Amino acid sequence: MHKQEEQNEFISISPRMLRPGSKGRFDLYLQRGKAYVLYNSQETTITNDKIQDLLASNSTGLFISAKKAHYYQNYVREHIADIVEDETVPLQERAQAWSNTASQMGKEMFEENLPGPAFTKRCERFTKLVQETSGFLQCPQSLKALSTFISKGYESYHHGISTMVYAVCLMQEFENDDYEILACGLGAMLHDIGRSSLPKEIQRKNPAAMTDDEQEILAIHPMVSVRICNSFNLPPAATNAILFHHEREDGHGYPTQASGDQMPLHTQIVALCNIYDNLTRTLPYRKAMLPFEALKEISDDKGAVNKGVLAKFIRMLSTAEIV
């Protein structure tokens, strides 16, 4: 161990977040009185023995330089699937670790796709709601399902976070209360959790080029998502958003062929945000569209979404000056 000589500010972290055999772009320190002593340098692999030693020592705490906080956040995000499945970490800590990384991803999404002062308060509200979602994750079954979602279908998970950002913002355009927005956001985030259980070739194939048999397999994934989410104890509104996220205004969607008058507002919102985010992200079979291109495609498909919901969405995006 080496004494830290440079004057610096430090923040406390949990040793339970560290992963054996990994390296982070941050040094680890122990506090000794008023001094901070180097315990593990960023060039050195974090071993299981060191983690267990920290957990057993009842030391005054483990610290990193405040200047390295961003690197630590990225480290936890990189290893979040393993952390949320680690049964040696208390449930509350695992759920909190997830909500912190999801908040970070949401903030980045606001900066990239919804920039500007008009969305500052919306971003703050989104972060608050994500913190509240951790209460739905504090059971082993839900955390295991979430870990599988992240590790086996990260693109679908990232798409879920992005869809959640759009849906939470659009729900605010209709002046819904926080509970309704939270339920909608949960459904948006988890809507594709069942997609990772589909065969890889179907996950990566253009739906327009699928055979009838492949389309039948694809069409079951909303129901698979609902089944997986039984362990999350979700509000009914969230479950409905998951089930209906591929339904259409004209009743030609799947899996239930529900039409617009049979779909609550929040499910119509998630369905629209799902389409828009998919069109504006690069997929295995096509490049991402620009926002105005995606909106034109949605508008041209007359039976896809509710016209009033789409109009609100377009007005909302226009305040971010991206259309």
Residue, then its C-alpha position, 0 to 999 in steps of 0.5 A: m500500500h502507498k500513501q496518497e500524497e496529492q490533495n484530492e476529494f474522494i467518494s465512497i464506493s461499495p466493494r460489492m460492486l467490484r468484479p473479480g478478475s477485472k480492472g477499472r480506470f480508477d485507483l482504490y483507496l482505504q481511509r486511515g485517519k485523515a489520510y487515504v492509502l492506495y489499496n489497488s492501482q488501476e493497472t492491477t487486476i482486482t482479485n477475489d481475495k482482495i474483494q473478500d478481504l475488504l468485505a471481511s475487514n470492516s474497514t472504514g470504507l473503500f474510496i476512489s478519487a472524485k475525479k474518477a467517478h465517471y470511470y467508476q460509473n462506466y465500470v459498474r455499467e459494463h458489469i451491471a448484468d453480473i452485478v444484478e445476478d450476484e446473490t452475494v450482493p443484497l437485493q437493494e444494492r443490486a436494484q440500486a446499482w441497476s437504477n443508477t446505470a439506467s439513469q446514466m443511459g437515460k441522461e446520455m440519450f437525452e443529450e444525444n436525441l432530446p437536447g436543449p433546455a426544454f428537456t432539462k426538467r423532463c430529464e430530471r423527472f425521468t431520473k427520479l422515475v427510474q430510481e422509483t422503478s428499483g422497487f419493482l426489481q427487488c426479488p431474485q427472479s426479477l433481477k435474474a430476468l433483468s440480468t439475462f435481458i442485459s447480457k443476452g440482448y443488450e441492443s434490445y435492452h438499450h432500445g428499451i431504455s430509449t423507448m422509455v425516455y421517449a414514452v415518459c416524455l410523451m406521457q407528460e405531454f398528456e399531463n399524466d400523473d407520476y404513477e401513470i408515467l412510471a407504469c408506462g415507463l416500466g412497460a416501455m423499458l421491458h417491452d422486448i425482454g422476451r425477444s432475446s429468447l427468440p432464435k438469433e436468426i429471427q432477431r436479426k432478420n428484417p421482418a418484411a423478409m421473413t417467412d410466414d413461420e418466422q413471422e409467427i415466431l416473432a409475433i409471440h415475443p410480446m406474450v413471452s415478455v409478459r410471462i417473463c415479467n410476471s416476476f416483476n410485480l408490475p402495474p397492470a398498465a405496464t403489462n398492457a404496454i408490453l403486450f400491445h407494443h406491436e399493435r396498430e391503430d387499424g387492428h392489423g398488429y400483433p399478437t391480439q389484433a387490438s385496434g386503437d379504440q381498444m388500446p389505452l393511451h399509454t399503450q398507444i404511446v409505447a407502440l409509437c415510441n417503439i416504432y420511432d426508436n427502432l427506425t432511428r437506430t441502426l439494425p442488422y438489416r438497415k441503417a438508422m433513419l434521420p428523425f424527419e425520415a422516421l416521422k415521415e415513414i410513420s405518418d405515411d403508414k396511415g393505420a400504424v398509430n393514432k394521429g393525435v398521439l403522433a401529432k403530439f410526439i412531433r410537436m414534442l420532438s420539434t422543441a428539441e430542434i432535431v426534426 
